Amino acid sequence: MLMKQTKIICTLSANRGDQSFIQELFDAGMNVARLNTAHISLEEADTLLNNIRSVSDRIGVLIDTKGPEVRTCEIENDIEVITGETVRISGKHVPAGGFKVNYEDFTDDVPDGSAILIDDGEIYLTVTSREEDELVCRAENDGAIKNRKSINVPNIELDLPALTERDAEFIDWATRTDIEFIAHSFVRNRDDVMAVQSILDMRKSPIKIIAKIENREGVENLETILDVAHGVMVARGDLGIEIPAEEVPGIQKHMIKTCIQRVKPVITATQMLHSMIDSPRATRAEVSDVANAIYDGTDAVMLSGETAYGKYPVEAVTTMSDIARNAEAQKGAISYKLPVYQQSEDLMPRNHLAKSAVAMAAMLPAKAIITSTKSGDTAEICASYRGKTPIYAFSGSMRTVRELSLCYGIHAEQLSIPPTTGELVKTSLRRLLEDGRFGMDDLIVFIGGGHIYSAHTNFLQVDTPATLLK
């Protein structure tokens, strides 16, 4: 069976996160486990983390923050609305004939004529006027307004704080535990990322930040967000509400392409196999959706409700793995289309060698690219060219191994680094030969340091295990 290159993120829940279940997901193809802090307590997060680590120390763990969001609040009974009916909204009190939201300055930030979408667009209101600290709105469709439901105001920038009190609690918890990634919700600009990074810096935490892009402001500021974030998530749920849905596919392609060029991990998320919450089989449209994200080069695809509470969680992961392997076998490499990744002058030899390694492996062809890495950078640059040759990365750091669990095409393992490059090559070859990854007479490409204490990657070698193990 072909090895899967695209990584799969699975959302776990407190009610479905025991070791046996996590093992099933891992065996089916899960690479990263996601904990949604909106739906779990700190104690439940502790239990889930311990269960994940009991299954495998190579599974990356990502937690989602809630981020700056507006929700309905203090609604005791559902409010039934009819098309054309007047509905009032306030951030300071519960108005007669309406509801309150959890953002006090909501009425100041939202101008007349704005569209207000409630519960992922289930209810559509239009602001017609304002009276003191209330917005007067017209209901554009029938429905029920419920408590604690999301509020979106497309194309309007709300002056919300980047972090909630709950976010700060979970970030503090993450810095005291063994977490690799924080996915921060509703990132609008680099300042939102730095609000989280400043806390991590104070705690001297190595946790990587994934910026969830969920509105137009985030899309427009993508380049500057990538200057400070480890990677991004194309969070298509809120993005498809804040921005016209027909624009999202093009935005998704642009974001994936930009991240690949910047050597930043990119996750494609939301409703990828949504029907499998209730059905044992995905729709043809869903299969095409997942495959097209993989054709575009996404590092990872994510399952949310499918694994958190759906009826067919393991089947969803298996389906996604099957789609990935098939799409990867069909798509072409992009190694010849991308320029060499530009960094400071002292790092350019490594970057030229990385592109050469991928191109050489494709042309020969070689069965594997092997690299040793402390930070994961060399492996990530090789992976950014999206070649078809699997990349095996060996690191002395288990944290680096788990960080690479999010990156396309990289199969990372921990290895005690021997004193010489020659011994490193032999040790890594023996392990991969034992696993049946290739044969003694297959060509392999090794990229790493010519000396075990080299400051940067400066060594590229092509040969067979039969020769290298002599």
Buried (B, 14 or more C-beta within 10 A) or exposed (E): EEEBBBBBBBBBBBEBBEEEBBBBBBEBBBBBBBBBBEBBEEEBBEBBBEBBBEBBEBBBBBBBBBBBBBBBBEBEEEBEBEEEBBBBBBBBEEBEEBBBBBBEEBBBBBEEEBBBBBBEBBBBBBBEEBEEBBBBBBBBEEBBBBBEBBBBBBEBEBEBEBBBEEBBEBBBBBBEBBBBBBBBBBBBBBEBBBBBBEBBEEBEBEBBBBBBBBBBBBBEBBEEBBEBBBBBBBBBBBBBBBBEEEEBBEBBBBBBBBBBBBBBBBBBBBBBBBBBBEBEEBEEEBBBBBBBBBBBBBBBBBBBBBBBBBEBBBBBBBBBBBBBBBBBEEBEBBBEEBEBBEEEEEBBEBBEBBBBBBBBBBEEEBBBBBBBBEEBBBBBBBBBBBBBBBBBBBBEBBBBBBBBBBBBBBBBBBBEBBEEBEEBBBBBBEBBBEEEBBEEEBBBBBBBBEEBEEEBBBBBBBBBBEEBEE
